Amino acid sequence: MPISIINSFASWVLKQRIHQIELFLKYPNEVQEELLHNLLVASENTVFGKKYDFSSITSYQTFAERVPIATYEELQPLIERTRQGEQNVFWETPIKWFAKSSGTTNAKSKFIPVSNEALEDCHYKGSKDLLCLYLNNNEDSELFLGKSLRLGGSSQIYENNNTYFGDLSAILIENMPIWAEFSSTPSNKTSLMSEWESKIAAIINETKVENVTSFAGVPSWMLVLMNKVLENTGKESLLEIWPNLEVYFHGGVSFSPYKEQYKKILPSKDFKYYEIYNASEGFFAIQDLNNSSDLLLMLDYGIFYEFITMDTFDSENPKIVRLADVELNKNYAIVITTNSGLWRYLIGDTVRFTSLNPYRIRVTGRTKHHINVFGEELMVENTDQAIAKACQITHSEVKDYTVAPIFMQDKEKGAHEWMIEFKKKPADVGLFQKVLDETLQTLNSDYEAKRYNNMTLNPLVINVARENLFYDWLKERDKLGGQHKIPRLSNQRDYLEQLKEMQVQTI
């Protein structure tokens, strides 16, 4: 079949989904209510369903009163029973796949259940919808005339008691439908290589001869790969290698600190960037407009959403609301109930709504990745935006950063201490520091109040990291590649102290 016909057919199939998307755009709260009802009915005969008498729950209010909010640690005993072979514990159909994730703040491995329903009706559906929305906005796209370069995790699949675990990306590749495998590069064998540095070399060798029209992956690690590609080929622009590149689908970390670096290696005003929000627990939101960083919350993926206001998050009685009751521009922690049997699960991410019709969000950080030692409520969204502004004004580029508090001692005031690794160091680090601090004050009124006349917080402190400090830190912890991320903000000094110790070591 000629490629042009494949391209036309794929575009036609994907665009049929637009009509279903329009349904939940028109009736978002009704779709969510029906979805919750279906999840409860499906699981009323499970161990979990019988414990909380799902069969008698007829309203959201009863569900919220009866079923407690849960962290991974609280669900872990039930998950472990299924990992050992017992079924019908928290979900009606057999679960054999578990996405292994260490997270970014806890070295202990998490095993997130992934049902067949979640694979088909959430993760793969999300991937198709991403293409659907992109093609709907770009009707002259030739995306399917080439392949998508994907950069996923670095773990193979492991077996235990007839259950299987590995990175989510490895599970998705293992179960990938033919249409997705046909249109992707590198090969599954290369994608599943476990040793990061060998994998990068293999990806470059396979993909540099392909007609790549898009690429997908976490911005920080994709940038490492793209720079290695340029180094390997001796080119200055990715468009010299892949002239038909048209879009980068990205997610996992904020794109703000990296955007200018991508623009340098992709010097085309027509090149597009599309953001997604997904995790081991599910596929949640997709950028649905060109040139927008707002994400459309996808409401028919088998996930029921609730939200905890961050200003009550650590209180004895946090305020929990369903989608119908959220407000604009408030920070919320996300709670999900899923078609993999995660019931009122606290995923650990924070978002704010930028639109209520339709429901669009921006990811603002992690519940554990903020600094509130002095009442400043600093979020990752604030620091990413401030970094981008400081880079713009000082003509510099940042590879990675992390921030920790300097605690008050005796009569000394507190402060924030930064470790920043520059790709292009500013001529005047003092100016960078000044712009960064002032921008944070304009973005965050709580931080501004604590910085007023140095009342509570002294000016921030910057440590300029040596080259590859963050890379070496991750490598030492066997966390290179895939979904592993630098912890941006912390209320403790552990990460910063480890990095400062490595800073003086000879590598």
Secondary structure, 3 states (H helix, E strand, C coil): CCHHHHHHHHHHHHHCHHHHHHHHHHCHHHHHHHHHHHHHHHCCCCHHHHHCCHHHCCCHHHHHHHCCCECHHHHHHHHHHHHCCCCCCCCCCCCCEEEEECCCCCCCCEEEEECHHHHHHHHHHHHHHHHHHHHHHCCCCCHHHCEEEECCCCCCCEEECCEEEECHHHHHHHCCCHHHHHCEECCHHHHCCCCHHHHHHHHHHHHCCCCEEEEEECHHHHHHHHHHHHHHHCCCCHHHHCCCCCEEEECCCCCHHHHHHHHHHCCCCCCEEEEEEEECCEEEEEECCCCCCCEEECCCCCEEEEEEEHHHCCCCCCCEEEHHHCCECCCEEEEEEECCCCCCEEEEEEEEEEEECCEEEEEEEECCCEECCCCCCEEHHHHHHHHHHHHHHHCCEEEEEEEEEECCECCECEEEEEEEEEEECCCCHHHHHHHHHHHHHHHCHHHHHHHHHHCCECCCEEEECCCCHHHHHHHHCCCCCCCCCCCCECCCCHHHHHHHHHHCCCC
